[in-house]
């Protein structure tokens, strides 16, 4: 299992815990939004980690 999948699973788990434990809808929505932003950032950042020089190998 790679680190991106582990991170996304962790964000989903935190989202489920947030949904079940926080009762105030505004705080719950804000927390879920922050978690979603972190998940999107992690997903988009994978390109920089895989190809740090900005070049994509066309041989693959």
ChimeraX attribute file (.defattr): number of C-alpha atoms within 10 A of each C-alpha:
attribute: neighborCount
match mode: 1-to-1
recipient: residues
	/A:1	5
	/A:2	6
	/A:3	10
	/A:4	14
	/A:5	12
	/A:6	11
	/A:7	15
	/A:8	17
	/A:9	13
	/A:10	14
	/A:11	17
	/A:12	16
	/A:13	12
	/A:14	15
	/A:15	19
	/A:16	12
	/A:17	11
	/A:18	17
	/A:19	16
	/A:20	10
	/A:21	10
	/A:22	13
	/A:23	10
	/A:24	9
	/A:25	10
	/A:26	10
	/A:27	12
	/A:28	17
	/A:29	14
	/A:30	11
	/A:31	17
	/A:32	19
	/A:33	13
	/A:34	13
	/A:35	18
	/A:36	16
	/A:37	12
	/A:38	15
	/A:39	19
	/A:40	12
	/A:41	11
	/A:42	16
	/A:43	14
	/A:44	11
	/A:45	12
	/A:46	13
	/A:47	12
	/A:48	11
	/A:49	10
	/A:50	11
	/A:51	11
	/A:52	10
	/A:53	8
	/A:54	10
	/A:55	9
	/A:56	11
	/A:57	7
	/A:58	5
	/A:59	4
	/A:60	4
